[in-house]
Amino acid sequence: MTLTDEKYVLLTTYRKDGTPVSSPVWIVPLDGGKFGFTTSSGSGKYKRLRHTSRVTVQPSDVRGRLKPDTTSLNATAALVTGAELLDIESRVKKKYGVMTTITKFLGTVGGILKGKRIPHADVGVVITLS
C-alpha cells in the first residue's frame, strides 16, 4: 500500500496516558519516501506530537472513515519549521489548490466566533513509515 496518491489519511496520535486520538489530515509525498502535512501549533495534534513521535496512518475519507481493504501503518512523526515547513506548504497548495485558502478562511472565522484564534498551518509534520 502506498500513501502517495491518497487525499486523506487517518492520523492517530497518542495522549500522555496512551489514549489514541485519530483525525483525518491532508497528506503529501516528500523526498525519501516520507510524507507531510501542516497543522497549527495550537492544535491537539501538535501538543500530542510534542510528547511522543509514535503515530499510525491509514487511508481514509475526509470524515476519517477508513478505506476498505487498507491497513494501519506504524510511523514516526517529526515537527518541522523553516525550509521544511515551506516545502510541505508548497506541496499542499499544489495538491489541494483553492481548498487551502477556503480551509484557512473557515478556520479563521470559526476561531473568531469561538473566541479562540489559533495560528493556521504554522508547523509541518514529517511522517516516516516504520
VMD Tcl script that builds the backbone (N, CA, C; Angstrom):
set m [mol new atoms 390]
animate dup $m
set s [atomselect $m all]
$s set {name element resname resid chain x y z} {
  {N N MET 1 A 0.859 -1.182 0.000}
  {CA C MET 1 A 0.000 0.000 0.000}
  {C C MET 1 A 0.895 1.231 0.000}
  {N N THR 2 A 0.529 2.196 -0.819}
  {CA C THR 2 A 1.266 3.453 -0.855}
  {C C THR 2 A 0.332 4.602 -0.499}
  {N N LEU 3 A 0.871 5.570 0.187}
  {CA C LEU 3 A 0.064 6.731 0.572}
  {C C LEU 3 A 0.203 7.878 -0.426}
  {N N THR 4 A 1.063 7.714 -1.405}
  {CA C THR 4 A 1.403 8.800 -2.324}
  {C C THR 4 A 0.187 9.443 -2.974}
  {N N ASP 5 A -0.771 8.646 -3.407}
  {CA C ASP 5 A -1.928 9.183 -4.122}
  {C C ASP 5 A -3.140 9.451 -3.228}
  {N N GLU 6 A -3.004 9.180 -1.949}
  {CA C GLU 6 A -4.135 9.383 -1.044}
  {C C GLU 6 A -4.398 10.864 -0.814}
  {N N LYS 7 A -5.685 11.210 -0.745}
  {CA C LYS 7 A -6.064 12.593 -0.462}
  {C C LYS 7 A -6.110 12.837 1.045}
  {N N TYR 8 A -6.575 11.845 1.798}
  {CA C TYR 8 A -6.672 11.940 3.253}
  {C C TYR 8 A -6.119 10.668 3.883}
  {N N VAL 9 A -5.553 10.820 5.054}
  {CA C VAL 9 A -5.212 9.662 5.883}
  {C C VAL 9 A -5.721 9.940 7.291}
  {N N LEU 10 A -6.051 8.868 7.977}
  {CA C LEU 10 A -6.439 8.997 9.375}
  {C C LEU 10 A -5.165 8.894 10.191}
  {N N LEU 11 A -4.801 9.989 10.814}
  {CA C LEU 11 A -3.604 10.055 11.649}
  {C C LEU 11 A -4.019 9.783 13.083}
  {N N THR 12 A -3.352 8.833 13.711}
  {CA C THR 12 A -3.605 8.550 15.119}
  {C C THR 12 A -2.380 8.959 15.921}
  {N N THR 13 A -2.608 9.872 16.859}
  {CA C THR 13 A -1.573 10.299 17.798}
  {C C THR 13 A -1.976 9.778 19.172}
  {N N TYR 14 A -1.080 9.953 20.151}
  {CA C TYR 14 A -1.337 9.363 21.462}
  {C C TYR 14 A -1.153 10.381 22.581}
  {N N ARG 15 A -2.126 10.387 23.490}
  {CA C ARG 15 A -2.036 11.238 24.672}
  {C C ARG 15 A -0.967 10.685 25.613}
  {N N LYS 16 A -0.622 11.466 26.620}
  {CA C LYS 16 A 0.397 11.034 27.584}
  {C C LYS 16 A 0.026 9.726 28.267}
  {N N ASP 17 A -1.270 9.492 28.466}
  {CA C ASP 17 A -1.695 8.250 29.125}
  {C C ASP 17 A -1.826 7.084 28.143}
  {N N GLY 18 A -1.487 7.323 26.859}
  {CA C GLY 18 A -1.530 6.270 25.844}
  {C C GLY 18 A -2.824 6.182 25.071}
  {N N THR 19 A -3.805 7.009 25.414}
  {CA C THR 19 A -5.084 7.002 24.717}
  {C C THR 19 A -4.899 7.485 23.274}
  {N N PRO 20 A -5.351 6.697 22.285}
  {CA C PRO 20 A -5.221 7.134 20.891}
  {C C PRO 20 A -6.260 8.199 20.541}
  {N N VAL 21 A -5.844 9.154 19.702}
  {CA C VAL 21 A -6.737 10.196 19.192}
  {C C VAL 21 A -6.525 10.256 17.680}
  {N N SER 22 A -7.585 10.035 16.928}
  {CA C SER 22 A -7.473 9.979 15.470}
  {C C SER 22 A -8.153 11.162 14.814}
  {N N SER 23 A -7.547 11.641 13.732}
  {CA C SER 23 A -8.153 12.707 12.942}
  {C C SER 23 A -7.654 12.619 11.507}
  {N N PRO 24 A -8.546 12.906 10.542}
  {CA C PRO 24 A -8.127 12.878 9.147}
  {C C PRO 24 A -7.273 14.108 8.831}
  {N N VAL 25 A -6.241 13.907 8.018}
  {CA C VAL 25 A -5.374 15.011 7.592}
  {C C VAL 25 A -5.087 14.874 6.108}
  {N N TRP 26 A -4.804 16.020 5.479}
  {CA C TRP 26 A -4.279 16.004 4.122}
  {C C TRP 26 A -2.861 15.482 4.194}
  {N N ILE 27 A -2.404 14.852 3.139}
  {CA C ILE 27 A -1.046 14.326 3.158}
  {C C ILE 27 A -0.407 14.498 1.787}
  {N N VAL 28 A 0.874 14.832 1.797}
  {CA C VAL 28 A 1.622 14.990 0.550}
  {C C VAL 28 A 2.903 14.158 0.621}
  {N N PRO 29 A 3.319 13.595 -0.520}
  {CA C PRO 29 A 4.582 12.863 -0.527}
  {C C PRO 29 A 5.760 13.828 -0.449}
  {N N LEU 30 A 6.790 13.417 0.271}
  {CA C LEU 30 A 8.031 14.183 0.383}
  {C C LEU 30 A 9.172 13.337 -0.154}
  {N N ASP 31 A 10.328 13.930 -0.265}
  {CA C ASP 31 A 11.500 13.202 -0.727}
  {C C ASP 31 A 11.868 12.104 0.271}
  {N N GLY 32 A 12.499 11.060 -0.223}
  {CA C GLY 32 A 12.975 9.994 0.643}
  {C C GLY 32 A 11.892 9.062 1.144}
  {N N GLY 33 A 10.729 9.033 0.468}
  {CA C GLY 33 A 9.658 8.131 0.875}
  {C C GLY 33 A 8.892 8.587 2.101}
  {N N LYS 34 A 9.087 9.825 2.499}
  {CA C LYS 34 A 8.368 10.365 3.655}
  {C C LYS 34 A 7.119 11.089 3.191}
  {N N PHE 35 A 6.274 11.470 4.152}
  {CA C PHE 35 A 5.041 12.184 3.866}
  {C C PHE 35 A 4.930 13.358 4.819}
  {N N GLY 36 A 4.120 14.354 4.442}
  {CA C GLY 36 A 3.996 15.504 5.307}
  {C C GLY 36 A 2.617 16.124 5.276}
  {N N PHE 37 A 2.356 16.927 6.291}
  {CA C PHE 37 A 1.157 17.752 6.350}
  {C C PHE 37 A 1.453 18.922 7.271}
  {N N THR 38 A 0.559 19.886 7.279}
  {CA C THR 38 A 0.719 21.033 8.170}
  {C C THR 38 A -0.355 20.986 9.251}
  {N N THR 39 A -0.052 21.638 10.360}
  {CA C THR 39 A -1.005 21.734 11.456}
  {C C THR 39 A -0.746 23.035 12.201}
  {N N SER 40 A -1.553 23.317 13.166}
  {CA C SER 40 A -1.406 24.518 13.979}
  {C C SER 40 A -0.651 24.207 15.262}
  {N N SER 41 A 0.166 25.152 15.690}
  {CA C SER 41 A 0.866 24.981 16.961}
  {C C SER 41 A -0.104 25.075 18.150}
  {N N GLY 42 A -1.352 25.379 17.875}
  {CA C GLY 42 A -2.364 25.412 18.920}
  {C C GLY 42 A -3.263 24.177 18.906}
  {N N SER 43 A -2.970 23.237 18.044}
  {CA C SER 43 A -3.838 22.061 17.906}
  {C C SER 43 A -3.471 20.957 18.885}
  {N N GLY 44 A -4.410 20.077 19.107}
  {CA C GLY 44 A -4.158 18.915 19.939}
  {C C GLY 44 A -3.110 18.005 19.323}
  {N N LYS 45 A -3.136 17.866 17.989}
  {CA C LYS 45 A -2.124 17.035 17.317}
  {C C LYS 45 A -0.727 17.510 17.664}
  {N N TYR 46 A -0.531 18.814 17.571}
  {CA C TYR 46 A 0.786 19.389 17.864}
  {C C TYR 46 A 1.203 19.076 19.302}
  {N N LYS 47 A 0.288 19.270 20.228}
  {CA C LYS 47 A 0.600 19.022 21.634}
  {C C LYS 47 A 0.944 17.555 21.873}
  {N N ARG 48 A 0.182 16.648 21.259}
  {CA C ARG 48 A 0.458 15.223 21.436}
  {C C ARG 48 A 1.767 14.818 20.763}
  {N N LEU 49 A 2.065 15.396 19.604}
  {CA C LEU 49 A 3.313 15.057 18.905}
  {C C LEU 49 A 4.535 15.585 19.637}
  {N N ARG 50 A 4.373 16.639 20.412}
  {CA C ARG 50 A 5.491 17.114 21.228}
  {C C ARG 50 A 5.821 16.103 22.313}
  {N N HIS 51 A 4.833 15.346 22.718}
  {CA C HIS 51 A 5.019 14.339 23.766}
  {C C HIS 51 A 5.604 13.037 23.212}
  {N N THR 52 A 5.055 12.556 22.098}
  {CA C THR 52 A 5.527 11.302 21.517}
  {C C THR 52 A 5.468 11.372 20.000}
  {N N SER 53 A 6.468 10.800 19.362}
  {CA C SER 53 A 6.519 10.815 17.892}
  {C C SER 53 A 5.815 9.597 17.295}
  {N N ARG 54 A 5.337 8.705 18.125}
  {CA C ARG 54 A 4.671 7.481 17.642}
  {C C ARG 54 A 3.297 7.822 17.079}
  {N N VAL 55 A 3.040 7.387 15.841}
  {CA C VAL 55 A 1.745 7.604 15.192}
  {C C VAL 55 A 1.409 6.386 14.342}
  {N N THR 56 A 0.166 6.327 13.914}
  {CA C THR 56 A -0.233 5.393 12.864}
  {C C THR 56 A -0.974 6.186 11.810}
  {N N VAL 57 A -0.937 5.689 10.578}
  {CA C VAL 57 A -1.656 6.313 9.467}
  {C C VAL 57 A -2.372 5.235 8.676}
  {N N GLN 58 A -3.530 5.613 8.133}
  {CA C GLN 58 A -4.298 4.689 7.306}
  {C C GLN 58 A -5.165 5.506 6.360}
  {N N PRO 59 A -5.237 5.129 5.089}
  {CA C PRO 59 A -6.080 5.866 4.146}
  {C C PRO 59 A -7.519 5.984 4.636}
  {N N SER 60 A -8.089 7.177 4.442}
  {CA C SER 60 A -9.455 7.426 4.895}
  {C C SER 60 A -10.120 8.429 3.967}
  {N N ASP 61 A -11.360 8.765 4.307}
  {CA C ASP 61 A -12.025 9.861 3.598}
  {C C ASP 61 A -11.943 11.109 4.475}
  {N N VAL 62 A -12.562 12.190 4.030}
  {CA C VAL 62 A -12.486 13.471 4.728}
  {C C VAL 62 A -13.026 13.393 6.154}
  {N N ARG 63 A -13.936 12.480 6.404}
  {CA C ARG 63 A -14.540 12.343 7.734}
  {C C ARG 63 A -13.797 11.345 8.630}
  {N N GLY 64 A -12.714 10.771 8.100}
  {CA C GLY 64 A -11.942 9.829 8.890}
  {C C GLY 64 A -12.433 8.398 8.816}
  {N N ARG 65 A -13.372 8.126 7.905}
  {CA C ARG 65 A -13.829 6.744 7.716}
  {C C ARG 65 A -12.758 6.007 6.927}
  {N N LEU 66 A -12.310 4.895 7.455}
  {CA C LEU 66 A -11.220 4.144 6.838}
  {C C LEU 66 A -11.626 3.582 5.486}
  {N N LYS 67 A -10.679 3.588 4.548}
  {CA C LYS 67 A -10.928 2.995 3.239}
  {C C LYS 67 A -10.893 1.475 3.378}
  {N N PRO 68 A -11.808 0.802 2.664}
  {CA C PRO 68 A -11.834 -0.661 2.724}
  {C C PRO 68 A -10.513 -1.260 2.226}
  {N N ASP 69 A -10.191 -2.411 2.733}
  {CA C ASP 69 A -9.014 -3.176 2.299}
  {C C ASP 69 A -7.701 -2.426 2.488}
  {N N THR 70 A -7.630 -1.581 3.529}
  {CA C THR 70 A -6.375 -0.916 3.874}
  {C C THR 70 A -6.010 -1.292 5.298}
  {N N THR 71 A -4.753 -1.116 5.631}
  {CA C THR 71 A -4.305 -1.432 6.979}
  {C C THR 71 A -3.621 -0.221 7.591}
  {N N SER 72 A -3.584 -0.220 8.900}
  {CA C SER 72 A -2.924 0.837 9.647}
  {C C SER 72 A -1.417 0.626 9.570}
  {N N LEU 73 A -0.681 1.710 9.340}
  {CA C LEU 73 A 0.770 1.645 9.232}
  {C C LEU 73 A 1.409 2.370 10.409}
  {N N ASN 74 A 2.352 1.730 11.065}
  {CA C ASN 74 A 3.097 2.377 12.140}
  {C C ASN 74 A 4.091 3.358 11.538}
  {N N ALA 75 A 4.271 4.474 12.220}
  {CA C ALA 75 A 5.162 5.509 11.710}
  {C C ALA 75 A 5.661 6.371 12.869}
  {N N THR 76 A 6.594 7.245 12.535}
  {CA C THR 76 A 7.034 8.266 13.483}
  {C C THR 76 A 6.786 9.623 12.838}
  {N N ALA 77 A 6.579 10.618 13.679}
  {CA C ALA 77 A 6.296 11.966 13.196}
  {C C ALA 77 A 7.298 12.932 13.800}
  {N N ALA 78 A 7.750 13.876 12.988}
  {CA C ALA 78 A 8.667 14.913 13.456}
  {C C ALA 78 A 8.065 16.270 13.135}
  {N N LEU 79 A 8.063 17.164 14.106}
  {CA C LEU 79 A 7.585 18.535 13.902}
  {C C LEU 79 A 8.701 19.339 13.253}
  {N N VAL 80 A 8.348 20.118 12.219}
  {CA C VAL 80 A 9.355 20.894 11.497}
  {C C VAL 80 A 8.868 22.327 11.258}
  {N N THR 81 A 9.826 23.218 11.098}
  {CA C THR 81 A 9.549 24.617 10.747}
  {C C THR 81 A 10.556 25.015 9.665}
  {N N GLY 82 A 10.621 26.291 9.367}
  {CA C GLY 82 A 11.614 26.796 8.427}
  {C C GLY 82 A 11.432 26.258 7.019}
  {N N ALA 83 A 12.541 25.900 6.385}
  {CA C ALA 83 A 12.524 25.459 4.987}
  {C C ALA 83 A 11.687 24.194 4.805}
  {N N GLU 84 A 11.735 23.288 5.772}
  {CA C GLU 84 A 10.943 22.058 5.658}
  {C C GLU 84 A 9.447 22.369 5.676}
  {N N LEU 85 A 9.030 23.285 6.533}
  {CA C LEU 85 A 7.629 23.705 6.569}
  {C C LEU 85 A 7.234 24.344 5.245}
  {N N LEU 86 A 8.070 25.216 4.723}
  {CA C LEU 86 A 7.767 25.878 3.444}
  {C C LEU 86 A 7.620 24.863 2.319}
  {N N ASP 87 A 8.458 23.829 2.313}
  {CA C ASP 87 A 8.360 22.779 1.295}
  {C C ASP 87 A 7.033 22.047 1.410}
  {N N ILE 88 A 6.641 21.694 2.629}
  {CA C ILE 88 A 5.363 20.997 2.826}
  {C C ILE 88 A 4.203 21.906 2.402}
  {N N GLU 89 A 4.232 23.180 2.829}
  {CA C GLU 89 A 3.167 24.125 2.441}
  {C C GLU 89 A 3.032 24.210 0.937}
  {N N SER 90 A 4.140 24.307 0.242}
  {CA C SER 90 A 4.137 24.403 -1.216}
  {C C SER 90 A 3.491 23.172 -1.850}
  {N N ARG 91 A 3.844 22.014 -1.350}
  {CA C ARG 91 A 3.289 20.771 -1.894}
  {C C ARG 91 A 1.801 20.637 -1.573}
  {N N VAL 92 A 1.399 21.069 -0.368}
  {CA C VAL 92 A -0.017 21.027 0.000}
  {C C VAL 92 A -0.819 21.955 -0.917}
  {N N LYS 93 A -0.316 23.168 -1.135}
  {CA C LYS 93 A -1.028 24.112 -2.012}
  {C C LYS 93 A -1.128 23.579 -3.434}
  {N N LYS 94 A -0.077 22.937 -3.904}
  {CA C LYS 94 A -0.090 22.378 -5.258}
  {C C LYS 94 A -1.112 21.247 -5.368}
  {N N LYS 95 A -1.170 20.395 -4.363}
  {CA C LYS 95 A -2.068 19.237 -4.410}
  {C C LYS 95 A -3.526 19.605 -4.154}
  {N N TYR 96 A -3.769 20.506 -3.191}
  {CA C TYR 96 A -5.139 20.780 -2.747}
  {C C TYR 96 A -5.699 22.108 -3.250}
  {N N GLY 97 A -4.869 22.944 -3.866}
  {CA C GLY 97 A -5.319 24.160 -4.522}
  {C C GLY 97 A -6.122 25.108 -3.653}
  {N N VAL 98 A -7.256 25.547 -4.195}
  {CA C VAL 98 A -8.084 26.568 -3.552}
  {C C VAL 98 A -8.634 26.094 -2.205}
  {N N MET 99 A -8.692 24.792 -1.989}
  {CA C MET 99 A -9.200 24.287 -0.706}
  {C C MET 99 A -8.333 24.766 0.463}
  {N N THR 100 A -7.043 25.016 0.223}
  {CA C THR 100 A -6.188 25.502 1.306}
  {C C THR 100 A -6.631 26.894 1.747}
  {N N THR 101 A -7.006 27.731 0.797}
  {CA C THR 101 A -7.479 29.086 1.117}
  {C C THR 101 A -8.828 29.037 1.829}
  {N N ILE 102 A -9.709 28.178 1.335}
  {CA C ILE 102 A -11.035 28.048 1.948}
  {C C ILE 102 A -10.910 27.537 3.386}
  {N N THR 103 A -10.062 26.546 3.593}
  {CA C THR 103 A -9.868 25.984 4.924}
  {C C THR 103 A -9.312 27.029 5.887}
  {N N LYS 104 A -8.351 27.803 5.421}
  {CA C LYS 104 A -7.777 28.852 6.273}
  {C C LYS 104 A -8.846 29.881 6.634}
  {N N PHE 105 A -9.656 30.282 5.666}
  {CA C PHE 105 A -10.712 31.250 5.911}
  {C C PHE 105 A -11.723 30.718 6.931}
  {N N LEU 106 A -12.179 29.476 6.726}
  {CA C LEU 106 A -13.162 28.897 7.644}
  {C C LEU 106 A -12.586 28.740 9.046}
  {N N GLY 107 A -11.316 28.377 9.141}
  {CA C GLY 107 A -10.676 28.263 10.440}
  {C C GLY 107 A -10.578 29.599 11.147}
  {N N THR 108 A -10.279 30.645 10.383}
  {CA C THR 108 A -10.188 31.985 10.955}
  {C C THR 108 A -11.555 32.451 11.457}
  {N N VAL 109 A -12.583 32.278 10.642}
  {CA C VAL 109 A -13.938 32.674 11.036}
  {C C VAL 109 A -14.386 31.873 12.256}
  {N N GLY 110 A -14.152 30.557 12.229}
  {CA C GLY 110 A -14.527 29.720 13.366}
  {C C GLY 110 A -13.811 30.146 14.638}
  {N N GLY 111 A -12.537 30.503 14.516}
  {CA C GLY 111 A -11.777 30.960 15.668}
  {C C GLY 111 A -12.314 32.254 16.234}
  {N N ILE 112 A -12.690 33.171 15.357}
  {CA C ILE 112 A -13.260 34.446 15.804}
  {C C ILE 112 A -14.582 34.204 16.532}
  {N N LEU 113 A -15.430 33.356 15.951}
  {CA C LEU 113 A -16.734 33.082 16.566}
  {C C LEU 113 A -16.596 32.387 17.919}
  {N N LYS 114 A -15.605 31.529 18.052}
  {CA C LYS 114 A -15.400 30.811 19.304}
  {C C LYS 114 A -14.543 31.599 20.288}
  {N N GLY 115 A -13.963 32.691 19.827}
  {CA C GLY 115 A -13.084 33.475 20.686}
  {C C GLY 115 A -11.754 32.785 20.953}
  {N N LYS 116 A -11.366 31.863 20.058}
  {CA C LYS 116 A -10.120 31.114 20.212}
  {C C LYS 116 A -9.354 31.179 18.895}
  {N N ARG 117 A -8.581 32.195 18.714}
  {CA C ARG 117 A -7.824 32.309 17.470}
  {C C ARG 117 A -6.499 31.587 17.631}
  {N N ILE 118 A -6.295 30.588 16.794}
  {CA C ILE 118 A -5.037 29.864 16.820}
  {C C ILE 118 A -4.365 30.001 15.456}
  {N N PRO 119 A -3.050 29.902 15.409}
  {CA C PRO 119 A -2.350 30.020 14.127}
  {C C PRO 119 A -2.796 28.928 13.162}
  {N N HIS 120 A -2.744 29.246 11.882}
  {CA C HIS 120 A -3.140 28.287 10.849}
  {C C HIS 120 A -1.892 27.712 10.180}
  {N N ALA 121 A -1.740 26.406 10.209}
  {CA C ALA 121 A -0.689 25.698 9.467}
  {C C ALA 121 A 0.694 26.315 9.667}
  {N N ASP 122 A 1.065 26.567 10.908}
  {CA C ASP 122 A 2.367 27.181 11.177}
  {C C ASP 122 A 3.446 26.169 11.566}
  {N N VAL 123 A 3.097 24.878 11.512}
  {CA C VAL 123 A 4.042 23.809 11.823}
  {C C VAL 123 A 3.867 22.701 10.796}
  {N N GLY 124 A 4.975 22.136 10.365}
  {CA C GLY 124 A 4.928 20.983 9.471}
  {C C GLY 124 A 5.132 19.705 10.259}
  {N N VAL 125 A 4.600 18.629 9.740}
  {CA C VAL 125 A 4.787 17.312 10.338}
  {C C VAL 125 A 5.306 16.382 9.244}
  {N N VAL 126 A 6.443 15.756 9.498}
  {CA C VAL 126 A 7.028 14.794 8.564}
  {C C VAL 126 A 6.800 13.395 9.122}
  {N N ILE 127 A 6.162 12.559 8.307}
  {CA C ILE 127 A 5.833 11.188 8.685}
  {C C ILE 127 A 6.828 10.235 8.014}
  {N N THR 128 A 7.431 9.387 8.824}
  {CA C THR 128 A 8.315 8.345 8.318}
  {C C THR 128 A 7.709 7.002 8.674}
  {N N LEU 129 A 7.385 6.209 7.663}
  {CA C LEU 129 A 6.790 4.888 7.904}
  {C C LEU 129 A 7.829 3.959 8.508}
  {N N SER 130 A 7.374 3.116 9.429}
  {CA C SER 130 A 8.279 2.162 10.096}
  {C C SER 130 A 8.576 0.982 9.199}
}
mol reanalyze $m
mol bondsrecalc $m
mol representation Tube
mol addrep $m
